[in-house]
Amino acid sequence: MPEPLTEININAWDDLQVHSKEYDAIVTAGDMHGVAIGAAISALMNKPLMIVCTKAHKCCVSHIVMIGEITPDMRFLYVDDMFKFGASKRHVFGYAKRAARRRGRVFRYMTQSEPCNIVATYEAMTRTYKEV
């Protein structure tokens, strides 16, 4: 029997294949579960990954970490383990909104683009895909 995280990632692969043309990259919050699931989905779907850190780190300037090439016109799928409490989701969506109000200065600094365009969400525990 597969480990829980392995099973979650296999289920995500099954659920998201049908939607793979609707988004260009994955975005997740920088917590352990979000990164583990987002990184696996990113690798399985062969799509770039953007991690929005939920806390400031002394060792880096940005709250955004990107793996792969992110371009200005990309559509993002927000991925997390569950949305029941919603703290990570609020952080990522709030960050995108704040960046948009500031005309994307921070995001533009990191990617030379506008704030990310989140077009859908995927909650891994319930296997729920929703367009935003």
C-alpha positions as a printed Julia matrix, in Angstrom:
132×3 Matrix{Float64}:
   0.0    0.0     0.0
   1.45   3.42   -0.93
   2.41   5.99    1.69
  -0.2    8.77    2.2
   1.81  11.48    0.39
   2.55   9.12   -2.51
  -1.14   8.29   -2.78
  -2.09  11.99   -2.66
   0.34  12.73   -5.49
  -0.89   9.82   -7.6
  -4.49  11.0    -7.09
  -3.5   14.56   -8.0
  -1.89  13.31  -11.22
  -5.11  11.42  -12.07
  -7.32  14.42  -11.23
  -5.26  17.12  -12.93
  -4.31  15.5   -16.25
  -7.66  16.43  -17.75
  -7.14  20.1   -16.75
  -3.45  20.38  -17.71
  -4.09  22.76  -20.63
  -6.0   25.19  -18.39
  -2.92  26.3   -16.42
   0.77  26.82  -17.2
   2.4   26.67  -13.76
   1.8   25.68  -10.15
   1.75  28.1    -7.2
   1.69  27.03   -3.57
   2.37  28.4    -0.1
   5.73  27.79    1.47
   4.55  25.4     4.15
   5.63  21.77    4.3
   2.48  20.18    2.89
   1.94  22.73    0.14
   5.52  22.5    -1.09
   5.57  18.69   -0.98
   2.35  18.38   -2.97
   3.03  21.36   -5.26
   6.54  20.13   -6.11
   5.29  16.64   -6.92
   2.48  17.95   -9.12
   4.88  20.37  -10.8
   7.29  17.53  -11.6
   4.57  15.08  -12.69
   2.88  17.66  -14.93
   6.21  19.1   -16.15
   5.18  22.63  -15.19
   7.13  25.39  -13.38
   6.57  25.92   -9.67
   6.29  29.16   -7.69
   6.39  29.03   -3.89
   5.1   32.03   -1.93
   6.74  31.89    1.49
   4.41  32.54    4.42
   7.18  33.94    6.65
  10.15  36.21    6.08
  13.52  34.48    5.95
  16.76  36.16    7.0
  18.7   34.39    4.26
  16.81  35.78    1.24
  15.38  39.0    -0.12
  12.18  37.71   -1.68
   9.15  35.86   -0.4
   8.89  34.11   -3.77
  10.89  31.08   -4.9
  10.59  29.89   -8.47
  11.59  26.56   -9.96
  11.52  26.6   -13.74
  10.86  29.43  -16.13
   8.0   31.74  -15.15
   6.73  34.12  -17.83
   4.35  37.12  -17.58
   1.44  35.48  -19.38
   1.29  32.27  -17.31
  -1.88  30.98  -15.71
  -1.38  29.38  -12.29
  -3.02  26.48  -10.48
  -2.97  27.07   -6.7
  -2.3   23.77   -4.89
  -2.48  22.87   -1.2
  -3.36  19.88    0.95
  -6.61  21.3     2.34
  -8.46  24.6     2.38
 -10.59  23.97    5.51
  -8.73  26.54    7.6
  -7.54  28.54    4.61
  -4.53  30.34    6.13
  -2.12  29.38    3.34
  -4.67  30.09    0.62
  -5.49  33.51    2.11
  -1.77  34.28    2.24
  -1.09  33.38   -1.41
  -4.23  35.08   -2.76
  -3.65  38.09   -0.49
  -0.06  38.35   -1.66
  -1.2   38.3    -5.29
  -3.78  41.05   -4.57
  -1.31  43.23   -2.64
   1.25  42.84   -5.41
  -1.39  43.85   -7.97
  -2.26  46.99   -5.97
   1.41  47.91   -5.83
   1.54  47.26   -9.57
   3.47  44.08   -8.88
   6.71  45.7    -7.74
   7.93  42.74   -5.7
   6.79  40.09   -8.16
   8.07  42.15  -11.08
  11.43  42.43   -9.34
  11.7   38.64   -9.16
  10.13  37.64  -12.49
  10.05  40.77  -14.65
   6.3   40.28  -14.97
   2.96  41.21  -13.49
   1.48  39.46  -10.43
   0.5   35.85  -10.99
  -2.84  35.02  -12.57
  -4.41  32.25  -10.49
  -7.02  30.55  -12.67
  -7.87  27.47  -10.58
  -7.33  25.75   -7.24
  -6.74  22.12   -6.29
  -7.33  20.81   -2.77
  -5.4   17.54   -2.59
  -7.12  15.97    0.43
 -10.59  16.25   -1.1
  -9.33  15.98   -4.71
 -11.3   19.14   -5.6
 -10.4   21.19   -8.67
 -12.15  24.58   -9.03
 -11.78  27.34  -11.56
 -11.42  30.78   -9.96
